[in-house]
Amino acid sequence: MIRLFCYRTLHCINFVTHCRKSNAWICFSQRYFSAQVAQLTQQCTTCMELPSSEFNSHAYATMLQDCVQNGDPTSGKALHSEILKRGGCLDLFGYNILLNMYVKSELLCDAIKLFDEMPERNTISFVTLIHGYAQSLKFVEGVELFARLHKEGQELNPFVFSAILKLLVSMGWGELGWTLHACVCKLGHDSNAFVGTALIDAYSVCGQVDNASEIFDGIVCKDMVSWTGMLACYSENDCFEQALGAFSQMRIIGFKPNNFTFAGVLKACLGLEAFSAAKGVHGCALKTRYEQDLYVGVALLELYTKSGDIDDAQRAFKEIPKKDVIPWSFMIARYAQSDRCEEAVELFCQMRQAFVVPNQFTFSSLLQACATMKGLDLGKQIHSHVLKVGLNSDVFVYNALMDVYAKCLRMEDSMDLFLESPNRNDVTWNTMIVGYVQSGDGEKALKLFLDMLEYQVCATEVTYSSVLRACASLAAMDLGVQIHSLTVKTIYNKNIVVGNALIDMYAKCGSIKDARTIFDTLNERDEVSWNAMISGYSMHGLGREALKFFEMMQDMKCKPNKLTFVGVLSACSNAGLLDQGQAYFISMVQDYGIEPCIEHYTCLVWLLGRSGHLDKAFKLIKEIPFEPSVMVWRALLGACVIHNDVELGRISAQRVFEMEPQDEATHVLLSNIYATARRWGNVASVRKNMKRKGVKKEPGLSWIENQGIVHYFTVGDTSHPEMKLINGMLESLKMKTRKAGYVPNHNAVLVDVDDDEKEHLLWVHSERLALAYGLIKMPSGSPIRIIKNLRICVDCHAAMKLISKVVQRDIIIRDMNRFHHFKDGVCCCGDYW
């Protein structure tokens, strides 16, 4: 077995040399290397004068041991020099202590030189230098030295096995422990507490809890370290109940827990959410004064922050010694993750006042707080400080800085950092992709995703969910389907985050059936899954299906939140379900204790106004317990346009202008309501005000995707290269729809021209141009999907219904409010929009 281990080691050396460049290796704890040396040293006198004539090796050994204990390598080197002057006649015991002095002083080069010059060596010599290699993170050399120890026939005692097993754990090669385990058993060391605990650690990191438990049961004289090792194994591998059981047994036997024991059992309590038991463990730690230990303190902070009790975490933090950066960084991180960003910044200031030097993790968490607060100025100051302390090359800090600039909509600065970054990981790419999506630039996000794939960076659930969101915002269904096919080939196929993004993408791209299919295939569903489907059905004008889904959600004991009721009320608004909408609004408050937000009030105002209850809608706005937003007044204005209530529409528009004088949509709606009432003087006045304020009306724009290329059309557009074919198709459609009973609605044209000109203007609306192009280019029988930036007009809506019937094609138009599915002369909205 040893030969097998050594053979495997030689084949792994190149791998470890590569990994050493990129991984932060776990350090060995610096403790006395050998119980044998300690026992022999204790037999010597603690004070002996330097012999003047006869060389006394034991006297020198005792003085060297004093240097080790006092951490005085300078005196140790002086003694070594004196020994060399007197012939260097130390015995093996003395040489081993001198070797240990160099190892403990982290003078590895001197230790190696001494080891090579030693006239003889024993197992202690090898084990000492192995510890030195491990301490200096030279793990490969340590393994090679173990192979040499065996080759030279040195004794394989418990200290050798415990040293090499710990070395393997530090290297991440714990799975090789079985090769040594067989040899340990053959030599009868499996019952030894030192070796057994080292084997438990090795099997623990591999997740082999049963093997670790079997070894633990075989240890004859279990000590505190053995119990702690087993308890830690259970905790680290999520066997929390067994960890608490081991803690209870250990206490019954009479062992007093140490700092590592408390850390392990607190983690088990957290895993079981046994917070009452955890407080009992905390009390035990207080009695033994271990609450001031760094490991226990951090475990307590983790416990209270994860349980949501930040106040108790603050109290625990005050009791921890604060000379180390770890507790400071931990609390700053938890504050940032809990949206208590101001407290995170305040704690960082206290940390600097305490003269504790922040590390890369401190800055990453602090920058996360800045990003959440959108604190650009503070982020810039921290950026400058990071440059001064030389942490600007750290990938964690770089990613956090990019996130700050992205969240503050400074994507150019974020991209500059991205291009300068010496080390990019998946988080780096994801930060940029998410930043572009959140800033509304889905095209750049998708371009960056393609670059990410070209660089062979593995996409994660964050990547896929973000690019799917970009596809949803662009209504780029073809690209969304391709990304869906990519996820099927990965481990994220059934991931709930990616699944929710797929539901949202298909719903917003006009395929509610595909969204439902994804929902049905999810292994698990959360409130986001249900909300996505409810909102999707609402967006597609399928209000009753949305409400049916809401009832299913309640039956599945999934608790609705604020967004759920936004979707429910929106569904009622889109379907004209007035009584049900009002009932759900009351239920939201009374049954679920959810305080209505501005989105809920906006939905209810639109529901009342669209149903013709304009006075009730106006009264509701007055009863809102906070300042009504532009959205609310604009919803009432939209209802006034539909019902031609000029006076209330004017009041609504006036309220919007008080808050946002430059609001372009409100100017257009006000102009439309005057035009519908044939008050052309008021129309001219509105347009004059727009010109005076520098407000420009957004032109009507429709677009359609064909073979990966997006084709844009404006009202009366003549710039498209296929314009002759498009005009020909429009003439054909005009003839066919007239035969089918189409009569143009001249009231939809809000300009003062004759009827013939109005009819011409209707047929060059952007959505009709896009439809004509789609009928020319799209394969026969395939649905035609069109996106429009404004609300579809009543005449185009009527025309689209007839066209879908005469050409026998499904036409799906997404306007600024919702989807319209035209099939066989019928729209999914039921002509209520």
N, C-alpha and C positions, 0 to 999 in steps of 0.2 A: 504493500500500500504506500509506503514512503517513497519507493522508487516511482510509482505511478504519480504521486503528488509532485515529485521533483521534475519528472518528465513534462507534466502539464504546466508547471511553473515556467520552464524554459520557453514553452510555446506562447506563454501569455506576456512575456517581457515586453515585446514590441507594442502590444496593445496598451499596457500600462504606461509605457513611455509616452504614447500619444495622448492618453487620457490625462496624464499629469498636467499637460498644457492647458486643459480646459476645465478641470474639475477642482473644486475646493475640497481637499481631502480632510477626513476627520482625524484630528490629532489624538494621540494617546494621552491619557492623564498622566502627569508627571508624579510618579510615586517611587518609593524605594524599589529597586529592581529585583531584589532577591532577599527572601527571608533567610537564606543560608548565610549571606554576608552579614546581615544584621545580628544573627545569633552568635557568629564567631567574634564579631566586634565587641559585643557586650561582655565577652570573657576577658577582654584586655582592660588594663587600667586606663582611666580617662586622662591622666596627666603624666607625661614622662619627658624628662629632659633629653636633649639630643646627646647620644653617646659620643665621647671624645676619642676613643681609640678603637674599640671593637664595634663593628657594624651590627646594629640590632634591627633586623627587618621588621619585627613586630612593633617596635617603638615608632618607626617611621610610618607603619601602617595605621597605628592609632592616631598619630598626628594628621595623616591624610584624611582619615575618617572624620576628624574634627573639622577639617576644611570643608568636607562635603556637607556636614551638618550645619555649619555656619554660612554656607554659600560663599566661600572665600577662595575663588580659583587663583587669585594672585599669590596668596600664601602657598597654595598647593603647587603652583608652578615653581615657586622658589624652593620648596622641599624637593621637587623632582630634580631641579638643577643640582641641589646639594647631593642627592642620591647618585646622580650621574658622575659628579666629581669624585665621589668615594667608591666608584667602581660599579655602581648600578646593580648591586647584589641583592635586590629585593627577592623575596620568595614569591610563589604563585599567589598566595593570599594578599600580599602587599601590592603586587602588580594589578590584581583585580580591583582593589580599592582605588588605586591610582586611575585605572581605566574608568571606573565608575565616577570619579571626580571630574574627569574630562567630559563624560557623557552628560552628567547632571549640570555641568556648566555650559552645555550646548556648544562645546568645542569639538565638533565631530571630526574634523580633519586631524587634530592632535590625537583624538581617541583612536582613529584608524591607524595612524602612524605607530602609536604605542602598541596596538594589537599586533601589527605586523612584526614589530621588533621583539615581542615577548619570547623568551627562550622556550617557554612551554605554556600551554593553554588547557583549560578544562571547560566543562559545560557552562560554569559561571561566566567565564570570559566571553564565550559566544553569546550567551543570553544578554549580557550587559551591552555588547555592541549592537545586537539586534534592537534593543530598546533605543539605542542612540539613533539608529537608522530610522526607526519609526517616529521618534521625536522630531527628526528633521524632514519627515515626509518622504524619505528615500525608501519606499516600501519594497521596490524590486530588489535593491541591494540587501535588504533585510531577509527576503525570501531566499536569495542566493546564499546568504551566510548560513541559513538554516540547512540548506542542502549540503553545504560544505561541512557543517557540524556532523551531520549523519554520515557523510562520506568518510570523515576522519575517525569515525567510530566513537564519538563522544557519547556520554550517557544521555539517554532520552528520559529525563525525569519530569515531574509535574510542571516545574517552572519553564522548561523548554516548550511543552505543549501549550501552556497557558499563554506564553509570549507569542508563539507563531499563530495561534488561533485568533488572538486579538489583532495581530497584524493582518490576517486575512479579512477580518471584519472591517478594519480601517480601509482596506483596499477595495471593499465591495465584493470580495470573493468568498463570502460566507458559505456559499454552496459547496466549496471545496472542503469544508469541515468534515464531511463524511469520510474523505480519504484518510484523515488523521484519526477520526473516531475509531476506525477499525484497529489501528495500531495502538491507540490508547487502551482499548479493551484487552488486546493481547498482552500488553505489559501490566495490566491490572491497575491502571490509574483512573479508570472510569468512576470509581467511588470517591476519588479525591475531590475536595470542595473547590480547590483552585481550578483544576482541569474541567470539572463538571460545569462550573459557572461560565468558563470560557466557551465550552461547547454549547451551553444554553444561549449565549449571546450570538454565536455563529448561526445556530438554527433559527433564532428569533428573526434575524435580518432576512432570512429566506422565507419566513412565514410558516416554517415547519413546527408549529406549536406542539403537536403530539410528540414528536421526537424530543423536543426540549423538555416536555413534561416527564417523559420516560427517563431521561438522564437525571432530572431533578430527583425523581423517586429513588434512583440508584445511588445517590450521594449518601454516604454513611453518616458523616458528621456535618450536617447542614449548619452553616453559619449565617450571620446577618447578610453577607454579600450574596450568598446562594439564594436566600429567600427574596432579596431585592431583585436579583437577576431574573428570577422566575416571574415575579410580579410585573416587572417591566416588560417581559416577553408577552405576557397576557395583555397588558395595556396597549403595547405597540401594535399588536395584531388584532385589536378590537374584540378580545375575549374579556370584556369588562366584568362580567359576573364572576368569572374565575379569578380575576385580579382581586376583587373585593373579598372573595373566599380565601385566597392565599393570605391577604392582609389580616383577616380575622384569625386564621390558624396560627400565623406567626405571633400575633399578640397573645393568644391563649398559651402558646408554648413558653412565652416569656421574653421574646426578643423585642428590643426597643427599636422602633423604626428610625432610619436616618433620613437625610435630606433627599436621597434618590428614591427611597421608599415612599415618602410623602408625595413626591412629584408624580410617581407612577400611579398611586391610588387616587390622587386628585384627577388625573386624566381619565381613569376608569369611571369615576363619579360623573365627570362631564359627559362621557360617552353614553352613560345610562340616563343622563339628565336627572341623576339622584342628587339634587341640590341640597336637600336636608342632610343627607349623609355626608356630603362634601363639607358642609358647615361644621359637622362633628369632627371630621378629619382636620379642618382648620383649627378647631379648638384644641385638638391634640398637639398640633404643631406649635400653637401658642404656648402650651405648657412646657414643651421641650425647647422653646426658643428657636425652633427651626424656621419660623416665619420670616426671620431676617436673612435666611440663606437665599442665594440668588436663584437656585433651581426651584425651590419651594415657592419663592415669591413670584416668579414668572408663571408657575403652574396656577397659583391663586389668581393672578391677573387674568390668565386665560379662562379660568373657571367663571369668574364673575362677569367678564365682558361677554363671553359666549352665552351666558344665561340672561344677558340683557340688563344686569344690575351694575351699571357704570359707577354708581355712588359707592357701592361696596368695593369695587375695583379701585376707586380713588383712595379709600381708606387703607386697603391693602398696600397700595403703592407708597403711601406715606410711611409705612412701617419697614419698607425694604431699604437697605443701604443703597445709596444712589451714586456710588463712585463708578459703577460700571455703566456702559452705554446701553446694555441690553434692556433693562426695565424701562428706561426713558424711551427707547425706540419702540418698544412694545406698546406702551400706552399711547404714544403719538399715532402709531398705526391703527390702534383700535378706535381712537377718537375720529380719525379720518374715515375709517370704514363705517362708523356709526353716524356720519353726517354731523358730527360735533366738531366742525372744522376750526372754529375760532378757538376752542379749547386746545386743539392740537397745536395751533400756532403759539398760543400762550405757554403751553408746556415746553415747546422748543425754546422759547425765550428764557424760561426758568432753567432749562438744561444748560444753556450757554452761560447763564449767570453762576451756575454751580461749577463751571469750568470743566464740564464733561464734553469730550470731543465727539461730535456726531460722526457716524459712519455712513456708508452708502444706503443702508436700509432706513436710517433716520431721514435722510434727504428724500428718499423715494416716497416715504409715507407723508412727509411734510408737503411735498409737491402734489401728492394725491389730494390733500386737503385744499391746496390752492386751486387745483383743477375743478374740484367740486364747487368751490366758492366763486369760480371764474375770476380769481384775483390775479389779474395780469401783472400789476405793478409789483406785488409781493413775489410772484413767480419770477419776475426779472431779477429782483434782488437776490433771491435764492440761487438763480442761475449764475449770477456774478460770484457769489460766495463759493459755489461748487467749482467754478473755474479756478478760484484762488487756492483751494485746498487740493486741487488735482484729481477730483473725482469725476471729471467730465467725460472720461473714457469708460466709466463703468456702465454696463448695459442697462442695469436697473434704473440708474439715475437718468440716463439718456432717454429711456422710454417714458419715465415720469415727466421729464421736461417737455418732450414732444406732446404728451397728453395735455399739459397745461396750456400750451399754445393752441392746440387743436380745440380744446373746450372753450377757449376765449376767441375762437373763430379767426385765429392768426395762422391759417394753414400754410402760408408761404414760409413763415418762420419754422413751423413744424417740419415742413419738407426740407428746409435747409439743414436742420439737425439730423433728419433721416439720412440725407446724402452724406453728411459728415461722419455718421456713426461708424466707428471702426468695427464694432461687433453687433450684428443684427440677429435677433432671434424671432420666433413667431410672434412674440408680444410686440416687437418693434413694428413689424408689418401690420399686425392687427390694429395697433394704435393709429396708424395713418389711415387705414381703411375705414375704421369706425369714425375717425375725425371727418373724413370726406362725406360719409353718409349723413352724419349729424349736421353738417353744414349745408346739406342739400345738393351736394355735387356727386350724384350717384355714378356718373360716367367716369370720373377720375378714380373713384373707389374700385370700379370694375376693371379699369386699366391697370391699377396697382395690383389687383388680385391676379391678373394674367402674368404680370412681372414676377409676382411671388411664386407662381407655379413654374415659371421658366427658371428661376433660381433654385428650384427643387426644395423649397421650404414647405414643410408639412403644414397644411391648413388645419385649424382646430375648429371646435364648435363655434367659437367667437367669429372666426373668419367666415364660415359658411352662413351663420345667421346674419352677419352684417352685409355680405354681398347679396343675399336673398332680399334683405330689406332694401338694398339699392335697386334691385330689379323691380321690387314692388313700387318704389317711388317713380320709376321710369315706365312702369307698365311693360317692361321688357320680358314678355312671357317666354319667348324662344330661348333667351339666355338663361332665364330662371329654370327652365326644363333641363338645360344642359348642366347647370350647377346641381340640380336635383339628381341627375344621373351620376355625377361625381360623388355625391354623398352616399349613394347606394353602394359604391365600391369601398367605402371606408367604415370605420367603427361607429361613425356618427349617424348611420342610417336610421336607427331607432332612438337617437338622442332627443330628449324632449325639447331642448332649446332650439335645435335645428328643425324639429318637427313643427314647432310653433311658428318658426319663420317661414316654413314652406306653406303652412295654412294661410298665413298673412299674404304671402307672395301670390299664391293662386287666386285668393279672394280679390286682391287688388288688381290683378291682371285680367279679371273677368271670368275666371273659371271656378265658380263656386262648387261645382261637382267634384273637381279635383281636390279642392280644399277639404271637402267632406271625406273624400277617400283617404287623404292623409290623416285626418282626425281619427277615423275609424281604425287605422292600422297602428296608431300609437300604443305602445305597451303601457304607458302611464300618461295621465293627463293632469295638469294643474289648472289654476284659475286662468292663466294666460291662454291655455288651449281653448277653454270654453269661451273666454272673452273674444278671441280671434274669430271663432265661428259665429258668435252672436253679432259681432260688428260686421262680419262678412255678409251674413244674410241681410242685415239692415241696409248695408251699402247697395245690395242688389235688389232692394225693394221688396224683399221677401220677409216682411215684418212678422207674419204669423209663424213662419218657420223659426225666426229668431226667438220669439217668445216661447215656442215649444222647446227650443234648446235650453232656454233659461229654466224652464220647469224640470228638464232632465238634469241640469246642473244641480238644482236643489235636491232632487231625488238621490243623486250620487254623493250627497253630503259635502259638496264642494262649496265653500263659503264665498258668496259674491263680494266684490269690493266696489270701489267708486267707479272704476272703468267698466265693470259689468253693467252698472245701471246707466252709464252713458250710452252703452250699446243698446240696452233695453229701451230707454226713452227715445233714442234715435230711431229705433225700429218702429215704435208707436207713431212717431212723427212722420216717418216716410210712408207708413201705411194708413195714416189718418185714424188711428185707434185712440180716440180722445179719452174715453172713459177708462180704458185699461192703462193708458199712460198716466193719468192722474192718480189711479189706484196704486201703480207701481212707485210713483213719487212718494206717496204717503207711506207705503210699506217700507221703502228704503230708510226713511227716518225712524219710523216707529218699531219695525220688526228687526232691523239690522243695525240701528244706531249710527247710520252714516249721515254725516252733516252734508247737505247739498252744496256742491261747489258751483262755480260759474257755468261749467259745461252742462250740468243738470238743468239749471235755470234756462240756459239758452235753448236746450231741447224742448223744454216745456213751453217756453214762449213761442217757439216756432210751431209746436203742435197746436196750441190754442189759436195762434194767428192764422196758420194755414187752414184751420177748420172754420175760419170766419169769425172767431170770438176775439176780435181785435181789442175791444174794451177790457176783457178779462186779461188778455196778455199784457196790456198797458198797466193794469192794476197790479198784476203779479210783479212787474218790474219795480214798481214803487215799493213793494213789500219785501224786496230782497234785502237781507240784513247787512249787506256791504255794498260798496259802490259798484253799480252795474258796469260791465265792460263794453267795449266797442262791439263785441260779438253779439251781445244781447240786443242792443239797439239795432244792429244791422239785421238780425233775425226778424225783428218787428217790422223794419223797413221793407224787407223782402216780402213779408206777408201783405203789407200795405200795397205793394206793387201788384200782387196777384189780385187783390180785391179792390183795387183802384181807390183806396182811401188816401186822397191827396193830403189832407190836413194832418192826419196822424203820421203819415209818411214824412211830411215836412218837419214835424216835431222830432221824430226819430233821427232824421238826418242831422238836424241842428245839434242834438245831443252828441252824436258821433263827432261832428266838426269841433265841438268844444274840447274833446279829448284828443282827436287826431285830425287837425285841419287839412292835412295832405292826403287823407284816405281816398284813394282813387275809386274803389268799389262803391262807396257811398255816393260820390258825385254821379257816377253812372246810373245807379238805382234811382236817385232823385230825378235825374234827367229823363229816365224811362217813364217814371210815374207821371211826370208832366206831359211827356209826349203822348202817352196813352190817353190822357185827358184832353189832348189837342191844345194844350196851353204852350204854344210854340214860343211865346215871349219869355216864359219862365225857362224853357229849354235853352234858349239863347243866353239867358242870364246865368244859368248854371255853367254853361260852356265858357262864358266870359270869365267867370270866377276861377274856373279851372286854369284858364290861360294865364290869368293874373297871378295865381299861386304857383304856376309852373307844374301843375298836375297834368299828366298825360294819360289818356285812356289806353289800357292794355288792349292791343289788337286781338281780335278773335283768331285763335290758332288751333288747328287740328293736325294730328300726325298719325301715321300708320307705318308699321314695320313690315318690310318684305325682304327676305333672304339676308337678314342681319343689317339691313340699311334702313334708317328712319327717314321717311319722306314727310316734309312739313308743308302745310297749306295755310294761307291767310285768306280773308274774305276777298273775293274778286281776283285771286292770284292768277297771274299769267306767266310766271317765271319757270314753271316746271317744264323740263324737256319733252315730256309726253303730253303737252297741253292739247294738241290736236285730237289725240285719242280720247283724252278726258272730256273735252267739249262734245265730241261725238257720242260718248257714253251718256253724258248728261241729257242731250237731246233725245236719245233713245228712252231714257228713264222718264223724261217729261211726258213723252207720248204714251208710254205704257201706264203711267200712274193716272193720267187724265181719263184713259179708257176705264181704269179701275175705280173712278169716281173721285179723284183728287181735285180739291178746290183750294187754291192758295189763300192763305189768311193774310190779307194785306195789313192787318193791325200789328203783325209781328215786325213790320218795317217802321222804325221810329224816326223816319225823316219825312219831310213834307214834299213828296214827289207824286207823280201820277201813278195809276194802278199798274200800267204796263211796266214802268220802270221798277216798281216795287216787286213785281213777279220776277223780273230779271235778277234783281238783287237777292231774292230768296234762293234762286237756283245757283248762285255762286257763293253761298255760305261755305265756310271752310270744311265743315263735316261732309257736305255733299261732294266737294272736290275730292276729299280723301276717299269717300265711298266709291266714286267713279273709278279712281285709280285702283282701288282694291279689287273691284269687279273685273278690271282689265287684267291685272297681274296675278291675282291669287288663284290657286287651283280650284277647279269647279267643285262645289260642295263643301269647301272649307269655310269656317266662320270668318267674318271680317271684323277685326278689332280696331277701333278708332279711339283716340284720346283727344279730348277737347279741354282747353284751359278755362272756358266759360260755361255758363249754364246753357243747355241746348234750348233753342227757341221752340215755341209751340208749333210753328209751321214745319220745321225740320222734323219734329217728333212725329207729326201726322204723316209726313212724306216717308219717313223711314219705315213706318208700320206698313204702308202700302208697298214700298219697294221690296221689303223682306218677303212679301207674299208673291209679287209678280216675278221676282227672280229666283224664288225658292232658296234663299240663303239666310243663315243666321247672321244678324248684324248686332254687334256689341259695342256700345258707345259709353265711354266713361267721361262724364263731364265733371265740373268742379265739385259737385255735391254727391253724385251717386252713379251707379251703372244703370243702363237701359238695355235690356235684351229684347231685340225685335225678332219675332219668329211667327211666320204665317199670319202676318197682319196684326199681331198683338204684342204689346210691350209688358214686361214683367211688372212695371210700376202701376199698371192698371190706370194709366193716365192721371195718376195722382203724384205730382212731384213739384 
